[in-house]
Amino acid sequence: MKPDEFTKLFGLSIEDFDDLFFTFNEHSLMRDTSHKKEALGILLMMLRKNLDQETVGFIFGCSQTVVSNSIDAASKKQITDRTKRINRKC
């Protein structure tokens, strides 16, 4: 995938995605790195393009259930991390 295509799909450059993934990967409970990267990509694509889960599943070659679980895992992790940081500041 070309860098400009990547940015159109995910809203981030490849380098920014890798930086975000590094942070996500450090704290993720998922074991398989490729699944973590896919989960983050699915979440970003859904947020960026407002696609339904069935369409994203078609793009990533997985079922709607996998998309739903990936979004749930990625978003819960991000919300938990942000909440912990906010609570530390209070």
C-alpha positions in Angstrom: 0.0 0.0 0.0 1.3 3.5 -0.9 1.8 6.0 1.9 -0.9 8.3 0.6 -3.4 5.4 0.4 -2.6 4.4 3.9 -3.3 7.9 5.2 -6.6 8.0 3.3 -7.7 4.8 4.9 -6.5 5.2 8.5 -6.1 9.0 8.9 -2.4 8.6 9.9 0.9 8.3 8.2 2.5 4.9 8.4 5.1 6.3 10.9 2.3 7.8 13.1 0.4 4.5 12.9 3.6 2.7 14.0 4.0 5.1 16.9 0.4 4.7 18.0 0.7 0.9 17.6 3.9 0.9 19.8 1.9 2.6 22.6 -1.1 0.3 22.1 1.1 -2.8 21.9 2.9 -2.0 25.2 -0.4 -2.1 27.1 -2.5 -4.5 25.1 -3.7 -7.8 26.7 -3.8 -9.5 23.2 -0.9 -11.8 22.6 -0.5 -11.9 18.9 1.1 -8.7 17.5 -0.5 -9.1 14.0 -4.0 -9.3 15.6 -3.2 -6.2 17.7 -2.1 -4.3 14.6 -5.3 -5.5 12.7 -7.5 -4.5 15.7 -6.0 -1.0 15.8 -6.3 -0.7 12.0 -9.9 -1.8 12.1 -10.7 0.7 14.8 -9.0 3.6 13.0 -10.7 2.7 9.7 -14.1 2.6 11.3 -13.5 6.0 12.9 -12.0 7.6 9.8 -14.4 6.3 7.1 -17.5 5.6 9.1 -17.8 2.1 7.5 -20.1 -0.5 8.9 -18.6 -3.6 10.4 -19.6 -5.9 7.6 -17.7 -3.7 5.1 -14.6 -3.5 7.3 -14.7 -7.3 7.7 -14.8 -7.7 3.9 -11.7 -5.4 3.5 -9.8 -7.2 6.2 -11.0 -10.6 5.2 -12.7 -11.5 8.5 -16.2 -11.9 9.9 -18.3 -9.1 11.4 -17.9 -10.8 14.8 -14.1 -10.5 14.5 -14.4 -6.9 13.6 -16.7 -6.3 16.5 -14.4 -8.0 19.0 -11.4 -6.2 17.6 -13.1 -2.8 18.0 -14.2 -3.7 21.5 -10.7 -4.8 22.5 -8.9 -1.8 20.9 -11.3 0.8 22.2 -11.6 -0.5 25.7 -7.9 -0.5 26.0 -7.6 3.1 24.8 -10.4 4.2 27.2 -8.8 2.4 30.1 -5.4 4.0 29.5 -6.8 7.5 29.1 -8.9 7.1 32.3 -5.8 6.0 34.3 -3.8 9.0 33.0 -6.6 11.5 33.8 -7.0 10.0 37.3 -3.3 10.3 38.0 -3.5 14.1 37.2 -6.4 14.6 39.7 
